[in-house]
Amino acid sequence: MPTIRAAASADTETIASFNEAMATETEGKTLDPATIRAGVRGLFARPDLGFYVVAEDGGRIVGQLMITYEWSDWRNGVFWWIQSVYVRPEFRGKGIYRALHAHVRTMAKAAGGVCGFRLYVEKENAAAQETYRRLGMHETPYVLFEEP
C-alpha cells in the first residue's frame, strides 16, 4: 500500500516532470520546463490556491494529484478540483490513484465546507474515465469552455 502525504517544495522537480509526462501522454503537448517548474513552485507559495498530494512506494514518489479551489454560491461551499493526476506507468492498476483519491476525500471531510470534487478528463482517455466512475464520480451535463 502506498504512503500518501502532502507534497513539499522539495518535490517540485518530480511533480514538474510528472506534469510534463502527463501532458505528452494525454495531449501530445510539450510543456515549457521553466514555466511548469515556476507553476509548481507558485502553488507551493500560494496555499490559498490549492495543494499537491503525492503517493510514495519505497520512498519514491509514484503518483500525484493537485487540488485547486472553486467557490460555489449555489452550494455555499467549495469544490475541490482534482488536477495534474499522474501515476508512473509501472504503478498503474495497483491502487495508487484510489489511495490518493481516498486521502483527499478524508481531507475534504475534515476541512468542512467542501461541497464536492470536480475534474476534467480528455474525451479519448477511456481508462481514466473508467477509474473515476469506479470511484463514484459521474460525467456532468456541462461542456467546458476556455479562453487562453
C-alpha positions as CSV (number, residue, x, y, z in Angstrom):
1,M,0.0,0.0,0.0
2,P,1.4,3.4,-0.9
3,T,2.1,6.1,1.7
4,I,0.1,9.3,0.9
5,R,1.4,12.6,2.0
6,A,1.2,16.4,1.4
7,A,3.8,17.3,-1.2
8,A,6.6,19.7,-0.2
9,S,8.6,22.2,-2.2
10,A,11.4,19.6,-2.3
11,D,9.1,17.5,-4.5
12,T,9.0,20.3,-7.2
13,E,11.2,18.5,-9.7
14,T,9.3,15.3,-9.5
15,I,5.9,17.0,-9.8
16,A,7.0,19.1,-12.7
17,S,8.4,16.0,-14.5
18,F,5.2,14.1,-13.9
19,N,3.2,17.1,-15.3
20,E,5.5,17.1,-18.4
21,A,4.9,13.3,-18.9
22,M,1.2,13.6,-18.4
23,A,0.9,16.5,-21.0
24,T,2.9,14.4,-23.5
25,E,1.0,11.2,-22.9
26,T,-2.6,12.6,-22.7
27,E,-2.5,15.6,-25.1
28,G,0.7,15.2,-27.1
29,K,1.8,18.6,-25.7
30,T,5.3,19.6,-24.7
31,L,5.3,21.9,-21.7
32,D,8.0,24.6,-21.3
33,P,10.2,23.2,-18.4
34,A,10.8,26.6,-16.9
35,T,7.1,27.6,-16.9
36,I,5.9,24.3,-15.4
37,R,8.5,24.4,-12.6
38,A,7.6,28.1,-11.9
39,G,4.0,27.0,-11.8
40,V,4.6,24.2,-9.3
41,R,6.7,26.5,-7.1
42,G,3.9,29.1,-7.5
43,L,1.3,26.8,-5.9
44,F,3.6,26.0,-3.0
45,A,4.0,29.7,-2.5
46,R,0.2,30.3,-2.6
47,P,-1.5,27.6,-0.5
48,D,-4.7,29.6,-0.7
49,L,-5.0,28.4,-4.3
50,G,-4.5,24.7,-3.7
51,F,-2.1,21.9,-2.8
52,Y,-0.4,18.8,-4.1
53,V,-0.7,15.3,-2.7
54,V,1.8,12.5,-3.5
55,A,1.9,8.7,-3.2
56,E,5.2,7.1,-2.3
57,D,6.3,3.5,-2.6
58,G,9.6,2.6,-1.0
59,G,10.4,6.3,-0.5
60,R,9.9,7.0,-4.2
61,I,7.1,9.2,-5.5
62,V,4.9,7.1,-7.8
63,G,1.8,9.3,-8.1
64,Q,0.4,12.7,-7.6
65,L,-2.6,14.9,-7.8
66,M,-3.3,18.6,-7.3
67,I,-6.3,20.2,-5.7
68,T,-7.4,23.7,-6.6
69,Y,-10.5,25.5,-5.2
70,E,-13.7,26.9,-6.7
71,W,-16.3,28.7,-4.7
72,S,-19.9,27.7,-5.4
73,D,-22.5,30.3,-4.4
74,W,-25.2,27.8,-5.4
75,R,-24.0,25.3,-2.8
76,N,-22.4,27.8,-0.3
77,G,-19.3,25.6,-0.4
78,V,-16.0,24.9,-2.2
79,F,-15.5,22.4,-5.0
80,W,-12.1,20.8,-4.9
81,W,-10.8,20.4,-8.5
82,I,-8.7,17.4,-9.0
83,Q,-5.9,18.2,-11.5
84,S,-2.4,17.2,-12.5
85,V,-3.2,13.5,-11.9
86,Y,-0.3,11.2,-12.7
87,V,0.8,7.7,-11.8
88,R,4.0,6.2,-13.0
89,P,3.1,3.7,-15.8
90,E,4.6,0.7,-13.9
91,F,2.4,1.5,-10.9
92,R,-0.9,1.9,-12.8
93,G,-3.7,-0.5,-11.9
94,K,-2.2,-1.0,-8.4
95,G,-4.5,1.3,-6.4
96,I,-2.3,4.3,-6.4
97,Y,-4.9,6.8,-7.7
98,R,-7.6,5.1,-5.5
99,A,-5.4,5.8,-2.4
100,L,-4.8,9.4,-3.5
101,H,-8.5,9.9,-4.0
102,A,-9.4,8.4,-0.7
103,H,-6.9,10.6,1.0
104,V,-8.3,13.8,-0.4
105,R,-11.8,12.7,0.4
106,T,-10.8,12.3,4.1
107,M,-9.1,15.7,4.0
108,A,-12.2,17.3,2.5
109,K,-14.4,15.9,5.2
110,A,-12.0,17.1,7.9
111,A,-11.8,20.6,6.3
112,G,-15.5,21.1,6.2
113,G,-17.2,23.3,3.7
114,V,-16.2,21.2,0.7
115,C,-19.3,20.5,-1.4
116,G,-17.8,18.1,-3.9
117,F,-15.0,17.2,-6.3
118,R,-14.6,18.1,-9.9
119,L,-12.2,17.2,-12.6
120,Y,-11.8,17.2,-16.3
121,V,-10.5,14.4,-18.4
122,E,-9.6,14.1,-22.1
123,K,-12.5,12.8,-24.1
124,E,-10.4,9.9,-25.5
125,N,-8.9,8.8,-22.1
126,A,-11.3,5.9,-21.5
127,A,-9.1,4.3,-18.9
128,A,-9.1,7.4,-16.7
129,Q,-12.8,7.9,-17.2
130,E,-13.5,4.3,-16.0
131,T,-11.3,4.8,-13.0
132,Y,-13.2,7.9,-12.0
133,R,-16.5,6.2,-12.5
134,R,-15.4,3.3,-10.3
135,L,-14.7,5.8,-7.5
136,G,-18.2,7.2,-7.7
137,M,-17.7,10.2,-10.0
138,H,-20.0,10.8,-12.9
139,E,-20.0,12.9,-16.1
140,T,-21.7,16.2,-15.7
141,P,-24.0,17.9,-18.3
142,Y,-21.6,20.8,-18.6
143,V,-19.3,21.5,-21.5
144,L,-16.0,23.1,-20.6
145,F,-15.1,26.4,-22.4
146,E,-11.8,28.2,-22.2
147,E,-10.2,31.4,-23.4
148,P,-6.4,31.4,-23.3
